Amino acid sequence: MIFQLTKDYLTGIALLDREHAKLFHIINETSAMLDSNAWDIQFLAANLLQELSEYAATHFLHEEEYMENIHDPELSLQKMEHAAFIRHIHNFPIHEDITLEDLNELIQFLVHWLFRHILHSDGMIGKVPEKEEPEENSFAFTEKYMTGVSFVDEEHRQLFAIIDQANTLARNQRIQENIDQYDEIIDILHNLREYTEKHFRHEEEYMQEIGYPQLSVQQKAHKAFINKMANVDYNELEFMDDQQEFLLDLIEYLLYWLSSHIMNLDKEMGRWAASHNDPS
Protein backbone atom coordinates (compact mmCIF):
# COMPACT_ATOMS: atom_id res chain seq x y z
CA MET A 1 0.00 0.00 0.00
CA ILE A 2 1.34 3.42 -0.98
CA PHE A 3 0.76 6.39 1.32
CA GLN A 4 0.60 9.76 -0.40
CA LEU A 5 0.73 13.31 0.89
CA THR A 6 -2.14 15.18 -0.73
CA LYS A 7 -2.36 18.97 -0.95
CA ASP A 8 -4.31 19.01 2.33
CA TYR A 9 -1.07 18.04 4.07
CA LEU A 10 1.17 20.69 2.54
CA THR A 11 2.37 23.34 4.97
CA GLY A 12 3.44 25.80 2.28
CA ILE A 13 6.98 25.72 3.69
CA ALA A 14 9.06 24.14 0.90
CA LEU A 15 11.77 22.58 3.07
CA LEU A 16 9.31 20.97 5.45
CA ASP A 17 7.05 19.70 2.67
CA ARG A 18 10.04 18.07 0.92
CA GLU A 19 11.17 16.41 4.12
CA HIS A 20 7.65 15.20 4.93
CA ALA A 21 7.55 13.59 1.49
CA LYS A 22 10.90 11.90 2.22
CA LEU A 23 9.55 10.46 5.49
CA PHE A 24 6.65 8.88 3.62
CA HIS A 25 9.01 7.67 0.88
CA ILE A 26 10.99 5.74 3.51
CA ILE A 27 7.80 4.11 4.80
CA ASN A 28 6.52 3.38 1.31
CA GLU A 29 9.77 1.64 0.36
CA THR A 30 9.33 -0.79 3.25
CA SER A 31 5.66 -1.28 2.43
CA ALA A 32 6.55 -2.14 -1.17
CA MET A 33 9.16 -4.65 -0.02
CA LEU A 34 6.56 -6.29 2.21
CA ASP A 35 4.24 -6.68 -0.74
CA SER A 36 6.93 -8.57 -2.64
CA ASN A 37 7.18 -11.27 0.09
CA ALA A 38 10.89 -11.61 -0.68
CA TRP A 39 12.36 -9.98 2.41
CA ASP A 40 13.07 -10.99 5.97
CA ILE A 41 10.59 -9.32 8.35
CA GLN A 42 13.15 -8.70 11.07
CA PHE A 43 15.55 -7.06 8.60
CA LEU A 44 12.80 -4.86 7.15
CA ALA A 45 11.65 -3.70 10.59
CA ALA A 46 15.17 -2.91 11.79
CA ASN A 47 16.06 -1.13 8.55
CA LEU A 48 12.84 0.94 8.59
CA LEU A 49 13.33 2.05 12.18
CA GLN A 50 16.98 2.97 11.70
CA GLU A 51 16.45 4.92 8.48
CA LEU A 52 13.30 6.62 9.74
CA SER A 53 14.83 7.49 13.10
CA GLU A 54 17.88 9.10 11.49
CA TYR A 55 15.93 11.09 8.93
CA ALA A 56 13.17 12.10 11.37
CA ALA A 57 15.78 13.44 13.80
CA THR A 58 17.26 15.58 11.02
CA HIS A 59 13.84 16.77 9.88
CA PHE A 60 12.70 17.61 13.40
CA LEU A 61 15.87 19.62 13.94
CA HIS A 62 15.22 21.61 10.76
CA GLU A 63 11.61 22.14 11.72
CA GLU A 64 12.47 23.31 15.24
CA GLU A 65 15.17 25.66 13.92
CA TYR A 66 12.65 27.14 11.49
CA MET A 67 10.10 27.63 14.27
CA GLU A 68 12.72 29.18 16.54
CA ASN A 69 13.75 31.65 13.83
CA ILE A 70 10.16 32.86 13.39
CA HIS A 71 9.50 32.79 17.15
CA ASP A 72 6.65 30.33 16.74
CA PRO A 73 4.83 30.00 20.10
CA GLU A 74 4.14 26.29 19.55
CA LEU A 75 7.82 25.31 19.47
CA SER A 76 7.79 23.65 22.90
CA LEU A 77 4.73 21.59 21.94
CA GLN A 78 6.43 20.48 18.74
CA LYS A 79 9.59 19.49 20.58
CA MET A 80 7.62 17.26 22.92
CA GLU A 81 5.71 15.59 20.08
CA HIS A 82 8.95 15.03 18.18
CA ALA A 83 10.62 13.49 21.23
CA ALA A 84 7.67 11.15 21.77
CA PHE A 85 7.85 9.95 18.15
CA ILE A 86 11.60 9.27 18.33
CA ARG A 87 11.22 7.51 21.67
CA HIS A 88 8.46 5.27 20.28
CA ILE A 89 10.73 4.24 17.40
CA HIS A 90 13.66 3.52 19.70
CA ASN A 91 11.49 1.47 22.06
CA PHE A 92 9.90 -0.70 19.37
CA PRO A 93 11.04 -4.28 20.03
CA ILE A 94 12.94 -6.03 17.23
CA HIS A 95 13.22 -9.77 17.86
CA GLU A 96 13.41 -13.00 15.90
CA ASP A 97 9.70 -13.72 16.37
CA ILE A 98 8.50 -10.43 14.88
CA THR A 99 5.60 -11.08 12.51
CA LEU A 100 4.25 -9.49 9.36
CA GLU A 101 1.30 -8.29 11.44
CA ASP A 102 3.68 -6.59 13.90
CA LEU A 103 5.42 -4.72 11.12
CA ASN A 104 2.16 -3.72 9.47
CA GLU A 105 0.92 -2.36 12.80
CA LEU A 106 4.13 -0.36 13.14
CA ILE A 107 3.71 1.10 9.66
CA GLN A 108 0.09 2.01 10.39
CA PHE A 109 1.15 3.76 13.60
CA LEU A 110 3.90 5.71 11.85
CA VAL A 111 1.62 6.79 9.01
CA HIS A 112 -1.24 7.74 11.33
CA TRP A 113 1.08 9.73 13.59
CA LEU A 114 2.71 11.59 10.73
CA PHE A 115 -0.56 12.44 9.00
CA ARG A 116 -2.10 13.71 12.23
CA HIS A 117 1.03 15.60 13.26
CA ILE A 118 1.40 17.31 9.89
CA LEU A 119 -2.27 18.27 9.70
CA HIS A 120 -2.78 19.51 13.25
CA SER A 121 0.69 20.68 14.30
CA ASP A 122 2.92 21.39 11.30
CA GLY A 123 0.02 22.98 9.45
CA MET A 124 -0.12 25.65 12.18
CA ILE A 125 3.55 26.66 11.87
CA GLY A 126 3.73 30.40 11.29
CA LYS A 127 -0.03 30.79 11.65
CA VAL A 128 -0.25 31.36 15.42
CA PRO A 129 0.81 34.89 16.42
CA GLU A 130 3.88 35.19 18.60
CA LYS A 131 2.77 35.03 22.21
CA GLU A 132 2.80 38.11 24.35
CA GLU A 133 3.12 38.30 28.10
CA PRO A 134 -0.42 37.62 29.39
CA GLU A 135 -2.18 40.55 30.96
CA GLU A 136 -3.24 40.20 34.56
CA ASN A 137 -6.86 39.62 33.59
CA SER A 138 -6.18 37.49 30.48
CA PHE A 139 -7.81 34.47 32.08
CA ALA A 140 -10.99 36.31 33.05
CA PHE A 141 -14.16 35.63 31.10
CA THR A 142 -15.34 39.16 30.36
CA GLU A 143 -18.22 40.80 28.53
CA LYS A 144 -16.33 40.84 25.23
CA TYR A 145 -16.58 37.04 25.01
CA MET A 146 -20.37 36.90 25.41
CA THR A 147 -22.18 35.29 22.48
CA GLY A 148 -25.70 35.92 23.74
CA VAL A 149 -26.43 32.19 23.90
CA SER A 150 -26.75 31.55 27.62
CA PHE A 151 -25.55 27.95 27.93
CA VAL A 152 -22.65 28.57 25.51
CA ASP A 153 -21.51 31.57 27.55
CA GLU A 154 -21.74 29.63 30.79
CA GLU A 155 -19.68 26.74 29.39
CA HIS A 156 -17.10 29.19 28.00
CA ARG A 157 -16.88 30.74 31.46
CA GLN A 158 -16.12 27.31 32.90
CA LEU A 159 -13.42 26.66 30.28
CA PHE A 160 -11.71 29.94 31.18
CA ALA A 161 -11.90 28.98 34.85
CA ILE A 162 -10.21 25.62 34.23
CA ILE A 163 -7.41 27.22 32.18
CA ASP A 164 -6.95 29.85 34.89
CA GLN A 165 -6.71 27.12 37.49
CA ALA A 166 -3.96 25.38 35.48
CA ASN A 167 -2.12 28.67 34.96
CA THR A 168 -2.17 29.54 38.66
CA LEU A 169 -0.76 26.15 39.60
CA ALA A 170 1.87 26.19 36.81
CA ARG A 171 3.23 29.51 38.10
CA ASN A 172 3.55 28.13 41.63
CA GLN A 173 6.90 28.96 43.23
CA ARG A 174 7.49 25.32 44.16
CA ILE A 175 7.54 24.36 40.47
CA GLN A 176 9.97 27.20 39.79
CA GLU A 177 12.22 25.59 42.40
CA ASN A 178 12.11 22.36 40.32
CA ILE A 179 9.96 20.41 42.77
CA ASP A 180 8.00 18.03 40.58
CA GLN A 181 4.33 18.95 40.96
CA TYR A 182 3.07 18.56 37.44
CA ASP A 183 0.69 15.64 38.21
CA GLU A 184 -1.97 17.98 39.57
CA ILE A 185 -1.66 20.25 36.53
CA ILE A 186 -1.99 17.26 34.20
CA ASP A 187 -5.19 16.27 36.00
CA ILE A 188 -6.53 19.76 35.38
CA LEU A 189 -5.58 19.62 31.69
CA HIS A 190 -7.26 16.23 31.31
CA ASN A 191 -10.34 17.76 32.91
CA LEU A 192 -10.11 20.63 30.43
CA ARG A 193 -10.03 18.24 27.49
CA GLU A 194 -13.05 16.30 28.77
CA TYR A 195 -15.03 19.47 29.43
CA THR A 196 -14.03 20.92 26.06
CA GLU A 197 -15.24 17.81 24.24
CA LYS A 198 -18.55 18.00 26.09
CA HIS A 199 -18.88 21.71 25.33
CA PHE A 200 -18.17 21.23 21.62
CA ARG A 201 -20.77 18.47 21.50
CA HIS A 202 -23.38 20.72 23.13
CA GLU A 203 -22.48 23.60 20.84
CA GLU A 204 -22.71 21.50 17.68
CA GLU A 205 -26.04 20.00 18.74
CA TYR A 206 -27.38 23.51 19.29
CA MET A 207 -26.12 24.75 15.90
CA GLN A 208 -27.73 21.76 14.22
CA GLU A 209 -31.04 22.46 15.96
CA ILE A 210 -31.15 26.08 14.78
CA GLY A 211 -29.92 25.24 11.28
CA TYR A 212 -26.74 27.28 11.56
CA PRO A 213 -25.15 27.36 8.06
CA GLN A 214 -21.53 27.40 9.34
CA LEU A 215 -21.86 24.20 11.39
CA SER A 216 -19.28 22.32 9.29
CA VAL A 217 -16.71 25.11 9.79
CA GLN A 218 -17.20 24.89 13.54
CA GLN A 219 -16.96 21.10 13.50
CA LYS A 220 -13.63 21.23 11.66
CA ALA A 221 -12.24 23.79 14.11
CA HIS A 222 -13.43 21.74 17.08
CA LYS A 223 -11.94 18.53 15.70
CA ALA A 224 -8.58 20.18 15.01
CA PHE A 225 -8.40 21.51 18.58
CA ILE A 226 -9.33 18.18 20.17
CA ASN A 227 -6.76 16.39 18.00
CA LYS A 228 -4.18 18.96 19.01
CA MET A 229 -4.84 18.26 22.69
CA ALA A 230 -4.84 14.51 22.05
CA ASN A 231 -1.43 14.81 20.38
CA VAL A 232 0.18 16.08 23.58
CA ASP A 233 1.84 13.20 25.41
CA TYR A 234 1.95 14.41 28.99
CA ASN A 235 4.17 11.47 29.95
CA GLU A 236 6.95 13.21 28.05
CA LEU A 237 7.06 15.86 30.76
CA GLU A 238 9.06 13.43 32.87
CA PHE A 239 11.93 13.80 30.42
CA MET A 240 11.83 17.58 30.05
CA ASP A 241 14.35 19.89 31.68
CA ASP A 242 11.88 22.73 32.13
CA GLN A 243 8.40 21.43 32.81
CA GLN A 244 7.16 24.85 33.86
CA GLU A 245 8.12 26.53 30.59
CA PHE A 246 6.35 23.85 28.59
CA LEU A 247 3.20 24.00 30.74
CA LEU A 248 3.02 27.78 30.55
CA ASP A 249 3.46 27.67 26.76
CA LEU A 250 0.71 25.06 26.50
CA ILE A 251 -1.66 26.99 28.76
CA GLU A 252 -1.08 30.23 26.84
CA TYR A 253 -1.76 28.39 23.57
CA LEU A 254 -5.02 26.98 24.94
CA LEU A 255 -6.10 30.42 26.12
CA TYR A 256 -5.17 31.99 22.78
CA TRP A 257 -7.07 29.34 20.78
CA LEU A 258 -10.19 29.51 22.96
CA SER A 259 -10.39 33.30 23.02
CA SER A 260 -9.75 33.55 19.26
CA HIS A 261 -12.32 30.86 18.51
CA ILE A 262 -14.96 32.59 20.60
CA MET A 263 -14.27 36.03 19.11
CA ASN A 264 -14.11 34.86 15.48
CA LEU A 265 -16.56 31.95 15.24
CA ASP A 266 -18.77 31.62 18.30
CA LYS A 267 -19.78 35.29 18.44
CA GLU A 268 -20.70 35.07 14.76
CA MET A 269 -22.89 32.08 15.61
CA GLY A 270 -24.48 34.12 18.42
CA ARG A 271 -25.23 37.01 16.07
CA TRP A 272 -26.79 34.64 13.54
CA ALA A 273 -28.95 33.04 16.23
CA ALA A 274 -30.13 36.44 17.46
CA SER A 275 -30.98 37.61 13.94
CA HIS A 276 -33.05 34.48 13.42
CA ASN A 277 -34.94 35.07 16.66
CA ASP A 278 -33.56 32.09 18.54
CA PRO A 279 -34.90 32.38 22.12
CA SER A 280 -31.62 31.18 23.71
Secondary structure, DSSP 8 states (H G I E B T S, - for coil): ------GGG--S-HHHHHHHHHHHHHHHHHHHHHHHT-S-HHHHHHHHHHHHHHHHHHHHHHHHHHHHHTT-TTHHHHHHHHHHHHHHHHHS---TT--HHHHHHHHHHHHHHHHHHHHHTGGGTTTS-------TTTTS--GGG--S-HHHHHHHHHHHHHHHHHHHHHT-HHHHTT---HHHHHHHHHHHHHHHHHHHHHHHHHHHHTT-TTHHHHHHHHHHHHHHHHH--GGGGGG-S-HHHHHHHHHHHHHHHHHHHIIIIIHHHHHHHHHTT---
